[in-house]
Every structure is written in C-alpha cells, then in structure tokens.
Amino acid sequence: MRYKYYLVTLLILVADHVTKWMANIELRPPKSIEIISGYLNFSLVYNTGVAFGFLDDADYFWKPYALGTLAVIAVIVIFVYSMRMPEDRRLLHFALAITMGGILGNLVDRIFRGYVIDFIEFHIHEAFYWPTFNIADSAITVGIVLLLFDAIKNPAADNAMGQPAA
C-alpha cells in the first residue's frame, strides 16, 4: 500500500476507537438508544468471537491468541500484497487501507480488552436482526466489497506477485 493510504488506515482506526470509547461510556447495559425507529439502535455488546459473534460462545483459553494471531497475519499479508501492487491501482490500495484499518481496530480491542466492542444494531422491526457490529467491522466489509470491484475492473491484470498475468 502506498504511503498516502496509511492515513486512511489511521483515520479508520481512530474513528473506530473514538466511537467504541463513546459507546462504552454512553451505552452501559441495559441502555439502548433508538436512532431510527424499527431499524437502527445503538446497544453495547462485548464480542469475544469473530465477525457477527461467531465463536463468541466458544470458551477456549487459546481463542484470543488465535484470533489475534490471525489478525496480525492478515495485516502482514495486506501490507506485503499492497507493496507489490502497481501504484496506479488506487481503488485496490484504498480498499486495502480500509480493510487494514478495520482489522487493526478490532485487533487493538482484542489486545487491550480481550474482546471487541460492538454497538451498531441494525434490524427491520421485529422480523430481522443483523448481528451487532462496529466501525471496524463496517470498514472490513466495505474494503472487501471494494476489493471485489477492483477485481472485476482489473481481471487478471496482476497476479499476487504484482507481475503481469501470462
């Protein structure tokens, strides 16, 4: 990832932690703030699992270490991959920066808290509830969607090593 994109990563990381800090202060359970009636609430959740609470109920001593290690590996892979990609792939670098900011946001929580703070609760009245999430989760999701757009825009333009496809 070219250096100017590190600012995007940093902005995601800061925004994530400022909102988590605010949520942790303002949303002490059982408090919930309705933002859009029937659709959006802010409710505090401490997530010890991964995305969407997967593995949250699994109580293994090694879980935080494994999840932290996977996050560190993901950040290293993103960094190395981005350094090998051409500088003119702006969408790719932007997507990688957003994704890395989200991964780092949740990693910092895991390291210093042992869990991730989630607080955004999307639902459609009582019929559908999306698992509670945070800014970092949103950044990871948006980053991956942008990576898919880049892949569609640049099919076989570069392989994983940054060399032209044969």
MDTraj code that builds the backbone (N, CA, C; nanometers):
import mdtraj as md
import numpy as np

residues = "MET ARG TYR LYS TYR TYR LEU VAL THR LEU LEU ILE LEU VAL ALA ASP HIS VAL THR LYS TRP MET ALA ASN ILE GLU LEU ARG PRO PRO LYS SER ILE GLU ILE ILE SER GLY TYR LEU ASN PHE SER LEU VAL TYR ASN THR GLY VAL ALA PHE GLY PHE LEU ASP ASP ALA ASP TYR PHE TRP LYS PRO TYR ALA LEU GLY THR LEU ALA VAL ILE ALA VAL ILE VAL ILE PHE VAL TYR SER MET ARG MET PRO GLU ASP ARG ARG LEU LEU HIS PHE ALA LEU ALA ILE THR MET GLY GLY ILE LEU GLY ASN LEU VAL ASP ARG ILE PHE ARG GLY TYR VAL ILE ASP PHE ILE GLU PHE HIS ILE HIS GLU ALA PHE TYR TRP PRO THR PHE ASN ILE ALA ASP SER ALA ILE THR VAL GLY ILE VAL LEU LEU LEU PHE ASP ALA ILE LYS ASN PRO ALA ALA ASP ASN ALA MET GLY GLN PRO ALA ALA".split()
xyz = np.array([
    [0.0856, -0.1162, 0.0000],
    [0.0000, 0.0000, 0.0000],
    [0.0902, 0.1225, 0.0000],
    [0.0634, 0.2125, -0.0869],
    [0.1468, 0.3307, -0.0924],
    [0.1197, 0.4179, 0.0288],
    [0.2176, 0.4964, 0.0655],
    [0.2200, 0.5637, 0.1949],
    [0.1021, 0.6561, 0.2215],
    [0.0484, 0.7233, 0.1212],
    [-0.0633, 0.8144, 0.1453],
    [-0.1871, 0.7395, 0.1940],
    [-0.1958, 0.6124, 0.1651],
    [-0.3110, 0.5347, 0.2082],
    [-0.3040, 0.4958, 0.3559],
    [-0.1861, 0.5086, 0.4164],
    [-0.1757, 0.4814, 0.5601],
    [-0.2600, 0.5798, 0.6403],
    [-0.2799, 0.6991, 0.5868],
    [-0.3655, 0.7975, 0.6531],
    [-0.5093, 0.7455, 0.6604],
    [-0.5555, 0.6795, 0.5556],
    [-0.6897, 0.6195, 0.5554],
    [-0.6975, 0.5130, 0.6644],
    [-0.5959, 0.4279, 0.6714],
    [-0.5909, 0.3246, 0.7752],
    [-0.5971, 0.3878, 0.9141],
    [-0.5184, 0.4915, 0.9343],
    [-0.5160, 0.5605, 1.0633],
    [-0.6506, 0.6251, 1.0952],
    [-0.7140, 0.6875, 0.9977],
    [-0.8446, 0.7505, 1.0200],
    [-0.9507, 0.6477, 1.0595],
    [-0.9493, 0.5325, 0.9944],
    [-1.0432, 0.4256, 1.0301],
    [-1.0164, 0.3802, 1.1733],
    [-0.8909, 0.3584, 1.2068],
    [-0.8536, 0.3142, 1.3411],
    [-0.8986, 0.4150, 1.4473],
    [-0.8738, 0.5425, 1.4238],
    [-0.9127, 0.6462, 1.5200],
    [-1.0649, 0.6564, 1.5307],
    [-1.1342, 0.6619, 1.4179],
    [-1.2814, 0.6710, 1.4199],
    [-1.3418, 0.5511, 1.4930],
    [-1.2868, 0.4336, 1.4677],
    [-1.3355, 0.3130, 1.5337],
    [-1.3213, 0.3239, 1.6856],
    [-1.2055, 0.3659, 1.7307],
    [-1.1830, 0.3692, 1.8755],
    [-1.2518, 0.4851, 1.9453],
    [-1.2689, 0.5960, 1.8772],
    [-1.3455, 0.7060, 1.9366],
    [-1.4909, 0.6635, 1.9544],
    [-1.5483, 0.5996, 1.8535],
    [-1.6885, 0.5562, 1.8650],
    [-1.7043, 0.4443, 1.9677],
    [-1.6075, 0.3549, 1.9766],
    [-1.6134, 0.2488, 2.0780],
    [-1.6024, 0.3078, 2.2183],
    [-1.5153, 0.4064, 2.2348],
    [-1.4997, 0.4731, 2.3640],
    [-1.6310, 0.5400, 2.4036],
    [-1.6927, 0.6109, 2.3079],
    [-1.8205, 0.6772, 2.3363],
    [-1.9288, 0.5747, 2.3703],
    [-1.9347, 0.4669, 2.2938],
    [-2.0346, 0.3633, 2.3191],
    [-2.0151, 0.3013, 2.4565],
    [-1.8916, 0.2773, 2.4938],
    [-1.8619, 0.2148, 2.6230],
    [-1.9032, 0.3052, 2.7396],
    [-1.8989, 0.4357, 2.7187],
    [-1.9397, 0.5300, 2.8230],
    [-2.0921, 0.5496, 2.8244],
    [-2.1506, 0.5680, 2.7083],
    [-2.2912, 0.6080, 2.6981],
    [-2.3918, 0.4934, 2.6953],
    [-2.3481, 0.3744, 2.6626],
    [-2.4432, 0.2652, 2.6381],
    [-2.4327, 0.1520, 2.7389],
    [-2.4010, 0.1815, 2.8610],
    [-2.3910, 0.0743, 2.9607],
    [-2.5209, -0.0050, 2.9645],
    [-2.5104, -0.1398, 2.9569],
    [-2.6313, -0.2231, 2.9577],
    [-2.7143, -0.1976, 3.0810],
    [-2.8426, -0.2021, 3.0692],
    [-2.9223, -0.2439, 2.9540],
    [-2.9629, -0.1291, 2.8633],
    [-2.8912, -0.0176, 2.8663],
    [-2.9262, 0.1006, 2.7883],
    [-2.9109, 0.0740, 2.6390],
    [-3.0085, 0.1199, 2.5635],
    [-3.0071, 0.1130, 2.4187],
    [-3.0677, 0.2430, 2.3679],
    [-3.0071, 0.3004, 2.2654],
    [-3.0580, 0.4247, 2.2090],
    [-3.1151, 0.3951, 2.0710],
    [-3.2420, 0.4275, 2.0536],
    [-3.3061, 0.4084, 1.9242],
    [-3.2699, 0.5260, 1.8339],
    [-3.2083, 0.4970, 1.7214],
    [-3.1649, 0.6003, 1.6272],
    [-3.2689, 0.6191, 1.5179],
    [-3.3088, 0.5112, 1.4551],
    [-3.4156, 0.5120, 1.3544],
    [-3.5155, 0.4060, 1.3970],
    [-3.6325, 0.4503, 1.4360],
    [-3.7336, 0.3598, 1.4905],
    [-3.7604, 0.2409, 1.3990],
    [-3.7456, 0.1214, 1.4552],
    [-3.7722, -0.0013, 1.3812],
    [-3.6564, -0.0497, 1.2961],
    [-3.5432, 0.0277, 1.2936],
    [-3.4339, -0.0100, 1.2044],
    [-3.2937, -0.0033, 1.2654],
    [-3.2670, 0.0944, 1.3487],
    [-3.1297, 0.1149, 1.3938],
    [-3.1263, 0.1579, 1.5393],
    [-3.0506, 0.0818, 1.6187],
    [-3.0278, 0.1139, 1.7599],
    [-2.8780, 0.1139, 1.7853],
    [-2.8394, 0.1819, 1.8926],
    [-2.7046, 0.1674, 1.9462],
    [-2.7177, 0.0922, 2.0778],
    [-2.6545, -0.0245, 2.0858],
    [-2.6581, -0.1095, 2.2048],
    [-2.5204, -0.1697, 2.2244],
    [-2.4709, -0.1668, 2.3474],
    [-2.3356, -0.2133, 2.3767],
    [-2.3292, -0.3656, 2.3874],
    [-2.2327, -0.4241, 2.3149],
    [-2.2083, -0.5684, 2.3191],
    [-2.0582, -0.5902, 2.3272],
    [-2.0152, -0.6804, 2.4140],
    [-1.8744, -0.7198, 2.4216],
    [-1.8611, -0.8535, 2.3494],
    [-1.7931, -0.8520, 2.2363],
    [-1.7833, -0.9680, 2.1487],
    [-1.6457, -1.0336, 2.1652],
    [-1.6438, -1.1549, 2.2179],
    [-1.5178, -1.2283, 2.2312],
    [-1.4924, -1.3191, 2.1115],
    [-1.5870, -1.3220, 2.0190],
    [-1.5733, -1.4065, 1.8999],
    [-1.5174, -1.3281, 1.7833],
    [-1.5552, -1.3707, 1.6653],
    [-1.5129, -1.3025, 1.5431],
    [-1.6353, -1.2355, 1.4824],
    [-1.6336, -1.2122, 1.3543],
    [-1.7405, -1.1395, 1.2862],
    [-1.8783, -1.1972, 1.3208],
    [-1.9685, -1.1052, 1.3506],
    [-2.1087, -1.1388, 1.3790],
    [-2.1247, -1.2317, 1.4982],
    [-2.0299, -1.2267, 1.5902],
    [-2.0395, -1.3056, 1.7126],
    [-2.0062, -1.4524, 1.6955],
    [-1.9598, -1.4923, 1.5768],
    [-1.9214, -1.6314, 1.5552],
    [-1.8096, -1.6667, 1.6529],
    [-1.8195, -1.7776, 1.7184],
    [-1.7271, -1.8283, 1.8208],
    [-1.7367, -1.7518, 1.9529],
    [-1.8360, -1.6639, 1.9673],
    [-1.8498, -1.5873, 2.0910],
    [-1.8757, -1.6796, 2.2098],
    [-1.9509, -1.7868, 2.1888],
    [-1.9831, -1.8790, 2.2975],
    [-1.8738, -1.9822, 2.3233],
    [-1.7806, -1.9957, 2.2299],
    [-1.6716, -2.0917, 2.2473],
    [-1.5767, -2.0396, 2.3543],
    [-1.5550, -2.1187, 2.4571],
    [-1.4730, -2.0749, 2.5705],
    [-1.3441, -2.1559, 2.5755],
    [-1.2495, -2.1191, 2.4891],
    [-1.1201, -2.1856, 2.4836],
    [-1.0125, -2.0855, 2.5259],
    [-0.9176, -2.1284, 2.6065],
    [-0.8134, -2.0387, 2.6552],
    [-0.7305, -1.9802, 2.5407],
    [-0.7189, -2.0533, 2.4312],
    [-0.6351, -2.0120, 2.3198],
    [-0.7068, -1.9203, 2.2218],
    [-0.8385, -1.9020, 2.2375],
    [-0.9163, -1.8257, 2.1387],
    [-0.8635, -1.6836, 2.1175],
    [-0.8379, -1.6034, 2.2229],
    [-0.7901, -1.4671, 2.1956],
    [-0.6545, -1.4646, 2.1258],
    [-0.5690, -1.5614, 2.1579],
    [-0.4371, -1.5673, 2.0937],
    [-0.4499, -1.6061, 1.9469],
    [-0.5357, -1.7011, 1.9181],
    [-0.5566, -1.7444, 1.7797],
    [-0.6176, -1.6322, 1.6962],
    [-0.7180, -1.5646, 1.7504],
    [-0.7821, -1.4557, 1.6765],
    [-0.6855, -1.3391, 1.6559],
    [-0.6078, -1.3087, 1.7581],
    [-0.5073, -1.2032, 1.7451],
    [-0.4013, -1.2376, 1.6429],
    [-0.3558, -1.3625, 1.6456],
    [-0.2544, -1.4073, 1.5503],
    [-0.3070, -1.4001, 1.4077],
    [-0.4309, -1.4422, 1.3858],
    [-0.4908, -1.4341, 1.2517],
    [-0.4988, -1.2899, 1.2043],
    [-0.5323, -1.1980, 1.2933],
    [-0.5402, -1.0566, 1.2565],
    [-0.4024, -1.0025, 1.2190],
    [-0.3006, -1.0381, 1.2962],
    [-0.1648, -0.9929, 1.2656],
    [-0.1207, -1.0485, 1.1302],
    [-0.1479, -1.1743, 1.1046],
    [-0.1133, -1.2356, 0.9755],
    [-0.1855, -1.1632, 0.8621],
    [-0.3137, -1.1327, 0.8810],
    [-0.3909, -1.0621, 0.7777],
    [-0.3301, -0.9257, 0.7480],
    [-0.2914, -0.8532, 0.8509],
    [-0.2310, -0.7209, 0.8313],
    [-0.0989, -0.7336, 0.7555],
    [-0.0174, -0.8314, 0.7904],
    [0.1107, -0.8515, 0.7223],
    [0.0880, -0.8871, 0.5751],
    [-0.0061, -0.9763, 0.5490],
    [-0.0370, -1.0156, 0.4106],
    [-0.0852, -0.8955, 0.3305],
    [-0.1752, -0.8159, 0.3886],
    [-0.2256, -0.6968, 0.3190],
    [-0.1106, -0.6009, 0.2890],
    [-0.0255, -0.5782, 0.3877],
    [0.0867, -0.4860, 0.3697],
    [0.1797, -0.5336, 0.2581],
    [0.2213, -0.6601, 0.2620],
    [0.3125, -0.7141, 0.1616],
    [0.2474, -0.7118, 0.0235],
    [0.1218, -0.7537, 0.0170],
    [0.0494, -0.7540, -0.1111],
    [0.0424, -0.6132, -0.1690],
    [0.0091, -0.5162, -0.0853],
    [-0.0058, -0.3798, -0.1350],
    [0.1268, -0.3223, -0.1848],
    [0.2358, -0.3600, -0.1216],
    [0.3664, -0.3106, -0.1652],
    [0.4069, -0.3673, -0.3016],
    [0.3478, -0.4786, -0.3391],
    [0.3807, -0.5420, -0.4668],
    [0.2863, -0.5008, -0.5800],
    [0.1814, -0.4273, -0.5471],
    [0.0854, -0.3866, -0.6483],
    [0.1237, -0.2517, -0.7081],
    [0.0911, -0.2323, -0.8353],
    [0.1250, -0.1056, -0.9012],
    [0.0581, 0.0129, -0.8311],
    [0.1278, 0.1246, -0.8302],
    [0.0789, 0.2442, -0.7618],
    [-0.0475, 0.2999, -0.8252],
    [-0.0685, 0.2748, -0.9537],
    [-0.1861, 0.3303, -1.0215],
    [-0.3160, 0.2567, -0.9884],
    [-0.3094, 0.1506, -0.9108],
    [-0.4299, 0.0771, -0.8692],
    [-0.4882, 0.1441, -0.7440],
    [-0.5384, 0.2659, -0.7607],
    [-0.5858, 0.3459, -0.6476],
    [-0.6996, 0.2790, -0.5723],
    [-0.7957, 0.2222, -0.6434],
    [-0.9081, 0.1562, -0.5759],
    [-0.8585, 0.0393, -0.4918],
    [-0.7666, -0.0374, -0.5458],
    [-0.7096, -0.1504, -0.4724],
    [-0.6413, -0.1030, -0.3444],
    [-0.5576, -0.0016, -0.3550],
    [-0.4851, 0.0474, -0.2373],
    [-0.5807, 0.1084, -0.1343],
    [-0.6825, 0.1792, -0.1805],
    [-0.7822, 0.2358, -0.0903],
    [-0.8577, 0.1246, -0.0179],
    [-0.8971, 0.0214, -0.0915],
    [-0.9695, -0.0922, -0.0318],
    [-0.8826, -0.1641, 0.0711],
    [-0.7566, -0.1843, 0.0392],
    [-0.6657, -0.2496, 0.1335],
    [-0.6455, -0.1652, 0.2586],
    [-0.6362, -0.0330, 0.2417],
    [-0.6184, 0.0569, 0.3562],
    [-0.7404, 0.0529, 0.4483],
    [-0.8589, 0.0555, 0.3907],
    [-0.9818, 0.0495, 0.4708],
    [-0.9887, -0.0833, 0.5457],
    [-0.9628, -0.1915, 0.4749],
    [-0.9671, -0.3245, 0.5366],
    [-0.8658, -0.3354, 0.6499],
    [-0.7440, -0.2880, 0.6262],
    [-0.6416, -0.2955, 0.7294],
    [-0.6785, -0.2091, 0.8502],
    [-0.7390, -0.0933, 0.8280],
    [-0.7836, -0.0101, 0.9398],
    [-0.8864, -0.0815, 1.0260],
    [-0.9787, -0.1516, 0.9624],
    [-1.0785, -0.2278, 1.0372],
    [-1.0184, -0.3431, 1.1150],
    [-0.9284, -0.4150, 1.0514],
    [-0.8631, -0.5271, 1.1195],
    [-0.7848, -0.4764, 1.2403],
    [-0.7110, -0.3680, 1.2215],
    [-0.6322, -0.3129, 1.3319],
    [-0.7218, -0.2598, 1.4441],
    [-0.8359, -0.1999, 1.4080],
    [-0.9288, -0.1505, 1.5099],
    [-0.9751, -0.2611, 1.6024],
    [-1.0149, -0.3724, 1.5460],
    [-1.0602, -0.4842, 1.6287],
    [-0.9434, -0.5541, 1.6988],
    [-0.8270, -0.5567, 1.6346],
    [-0.7095, -0.6177, 1.6971],
    [-0.6689, -0.5417, 1.8233],
    [-0.6709, -0.4109, 1.8173],
    [-0.6362, -0.3308, 1.9356],
    [-0.7306, -0.3641, 2.0507],
    [-0.8598, -0.3764, 2.0218],
    [-0.9561, -0.4173, 2.1252],
    [-0.9191, -0.5529, 2.1842],
    [-0.8897, -0.6480, 2.0987],
    [-0.8578, -0.7835, 2.1468],
    [-0.7332, -0.7822, 2.2363],
    [-0.6336, -0.7037, 2.1972],
    [-0.5093, -0.6991, 2.2746],
    [-0.5311, -0.6339, 2.4104],
    [-0.5986, -0.5199, 2.4127],
    [-0.6091, -0.4427, 2.5361],
    [-0.7323, -0.4736, 2.6204],
    [-0.8356, -0.5328, 2.5620],
    [-0.9576, -0.5613, 2.6367],
    [-0.9875, -0.7112, 2.6469],
    [-0.9437, -0.7870, 2.5483],
    [-0.9765, -0.9289, 2.5441],
    [-1.1086, -0.9552, 2.4726],
    [-1.1708, -0.8496, 2.4211],
    [-1.2964, -0.8596, 2.3467],
    [-1.3072, -0.7363, 2.2575],
    [-1.4027, -0.7388, 2.1666],
    [-1.4272, -0.6275, 2.0754],
    [-1.5580, -0.5609, 2.1154],
    [-1.5581, -0.4290, 2.1178],
    [-1.6807, -0.3545, 2.1477],
    [-1.7607, -0.3385, 2.0192],
    [-1.8829, -0.3883, 2.0202],
    [-1.9784, -0.3700, 1.9106],
    [-2.0934, -0.2867, 1.9644],
    [-2.1548, -0.2041, 1.8801],
    [-2.2631, -0.1193, 1.9310],
    [-2.3679, -0.0820, 1.8274],
    [-2.3475, -0.1090, 1.7002],
    [-2.4451, -0.0736, 1.5974],
    [-2.5357, -0.1929, 1.5738],
    [-2.6628, -0.1736, 1.5957],
    [-2.7611, -0.2823, 1.5861],
    [-2.8621, -0.2484, 1.4764],
    [-2.8519, -0.3173, 1.3642],
    [-2.9449, -0.2977, 1.2534],
    [-3.0519, -0.4053, 1.2575],
    [-3.1754, -0.3644, 1.2386],
    [-3.2854, -0.4610, 1.2364],
    [-3.3995, -0.4050, 1.1527],
    [-3.4883, -0.4910, 1.1130],
    [-3.6101, -0.4489, 1.0440],
    [-3.7255, -0.4883, 1.1344],
    [-3.7697, -0.3889, 1.2091],
    [-3.8718, -0.4079, 1.3124],
    [-3.8375, -0.5328, 1.3934],
    [-3.9296, -0.6211, 1.4137],
    [-3.9026, -0.7436, 1.4909],
    [-3.8765, -0.8638, 1.3995],
    [-3.8779, -0.8421, 1.2675],
    [-3.8678, -0.9530, 1.1726],
    [-3.7242, -0.9973, 1.1452],
    [-3.6268, -0.9051, 1.1568],
    [-3.4896, -0.9382, 1.1189],
    [-3.3932, -0.8585, 1.2054],
    [-3.2931, -0.9264, 1.2576],
    [-3.1871, -0.8610, 1.3335],
    [-3.0520, -0.9016, 1.2773],
    [-2.9728, -0.8042, 1.2337],
    [-2.8355, -0.8290, 1.1924],
    [-2.7500, -0.8298, 1.3188],
    [-2.6492, -0.9143, 1.3279],
    [-2.5644, -0.9134, 1.4474],
    [-2.5015, -0.7754, 1.4707],
    [-2.4887, -0.7377, 1.5952],
    [-2.4340, -0.6079, 1.6323],
    [-2.2901, -0.5954, 1.5815],
    [-2.2546, -0.4764, 1.5326],
    [-2.1230, -0.4559, 1.4723],
    [-2.0673, -0.3191, 1.5116],
    [-1.9524, -0.2815, 1.4545],
    [-1.8875, -0.1549, 1.4864],
    [-1.8283, -0.0934, 1.3596],
    [-1.7596, 0.0184, 1.3744],
    [-1.6988, 0.0877, 1.2600],
    [-1.5931, -0.0010, 1.1929],
    [-1.5128, -0.0713, 1.2721],
    [-1.4087, -0.1587, 1.2160],
    [-1.4706, -0.2687, 1.1306],
    [-1.5780, -0.3296, 1.1793],
    [-1.6465, -0.4334, 1.1010],
    [-1.6978, -0.3756, 0.9694],
    [-1.7539, -0.2552, 0.9770],
    [-1.8043, -0.1892, 0.8564],
    [-1.6904, -0.1616, 0.7587],
    [-1.5769, -0.1168, 0.8098],
    [-1.4614, -0.0880, 0.7245],
    [-1.4126, -0.2143, 0.6546],
    [-1.4059, -0.3237, 0.7280],
    [-1.3633, -0.4511, 0.6683],
    [-1.4598, -0.4912, 0.5568],
    [-1.5879, -0.4787, 0.5825],
    [-1.6890, -0.5154, 0.4829],
    [-1.6791, -0.4265, 0.3592],
    [-1.6723, -0.2952, 0.3789],
    [-1.6602, -0.2022, 0.2659],
    [-1.5310, -0.2286, 0.1901],
    [-1.4215, -0.2511, 0.2620],
    [-1.2939, -0.2799, 0.1973],
    [-1.3003, -0.4036, 0.1100],
    [-1.3640, -0.5072, 0.1582],
    [-1.3753, -0.6307, 0.0796],
    [-1.4631, -0.6096, -0.0429],
    [-1.5717, -0.5352, -0.0281],
    [-1.6571, -0.5048, -0.1444],
    [-1.5777, -0.4265, -0.2484],
    [-1.4994, -0.3285, -0.2044],
    [-1.4160, -0.2522, -0.2978],
    [-1.3093, -0.3393, -0.3632],
    [-1.2553, -0.4357, -0.2887],
    [-1.1599, -0.5307, -0.3478],
    [-1.2268, -0.6115, -0.4591],
    [-1.3519, -0.6501, -0.4368],
    [-1.4250, -0.7228, -0.5407],
    [-1.4476, -0.6348, -0.6635],
    [-1.4831, -0.5077, -0.6425],
    [-1.4983, -0.4151, -0.7551],
    [-1.3675, -0.4009, -0.8319],
    [-1.2578, -0.3906, -0.7592],
    [-1.1281, -0.3790, -0.8235],
    [-1.0963, -0.5046, -0.9049],
    [-1.1288, -0.6209, -0.8499],
    [-1.1033, -0.7464, -0.9216],
    [-1.1859, -0.7541, -1.0503],
    [-1.3092, -0.7021, -1.0451],
    [-1.3939, -0.7007, -1.1652],
    [-1.3391, -0.6002, -1.2663],
    [-1.2942, -0.4866, -1.2168],
    [-1.2403, -0.3807, -1.3020],
    [-1.1081, -0.4213, -1.3656],
    [-1.0295, -0.5017, -1.2960],
    [-0.8958, -0.5399, -1.3412],
    [-0.8802, -0.6913, -1.3453],
    [-0.9613, -0.7621, -1.4225],
    [-0.9487, -0.9085, -1.4233],
    [-0.8144, -0.9509, -1.4829],
    [-0.7441, -1.0292, -1.4069],
    [-0.6158, -1.0860, -1.4496],
    [-0.5133, -0.9803, -1.4866],
    [-0.5306, -0.8572, -1.4385],
    [-0.4323, -0.7526, -1.4676],
    [-0.3007, -0.7829, -1.3984],
    [-0.3099, -0.8341, -1.2768],
    [-0.1900, -0.8663, -1.2000],
    [-0.2159, -0.9930, -1.1210],
    [-0.1116, -1.0715, -1.1037],
    [-0.1256, -1.1844, -1.0148],
    [-0.0827, -1.1412, -0.8749],
    [-0.0785, -1.2316, -0.7810],
    [-0.0493, -1.1981, -0.6408],
    [0.0904, -1.1402, -0.6217],
    [0.1782, -1.1575, -0.7154],
    [0.3147, -1.1056, -0.7018],
    [0.3334, -0.9729, -0.7728],
    [0.2256, -0.9188, -0.8288],
    [0.2344, -0.7895, -0.8938],
    [0.2924, -0.7942, -1.0348],
    [0.3063, -0.9115, -1.0897],
    [0.3592, -0.9266, -1.2240],
    [0.2430, -0.9419, -1.3219],
    [0.2603, -0.8964, -1.4445],
    [0.1542, -0.9132, -1.5437],
    [0.1180, -1.0598, -1.5607],
    [-0.0115, -1.0854, -1.5759],
    [-0.0576, -1.2234, -1.5954],
    [-0.0125, -1.2726, -1.7327],
    [0.0148, -1.4025, -1.7403],
    [0.0625, -1.4590, -1.8663],
    [-0.0520, -1.4808, -1.9625],
])
top = md.Topology()
chain = top.add_chain()
for i, resn in enumerate(residues, 1):
    res = top.add_residue(resn, chain, resSeq=i)
    for name in ("N", "CA", "C"):
        top.add_atom(name, md.element.get_by_symbol(name[0]), res)
traj = md.Trajectory(xyz[None], top)
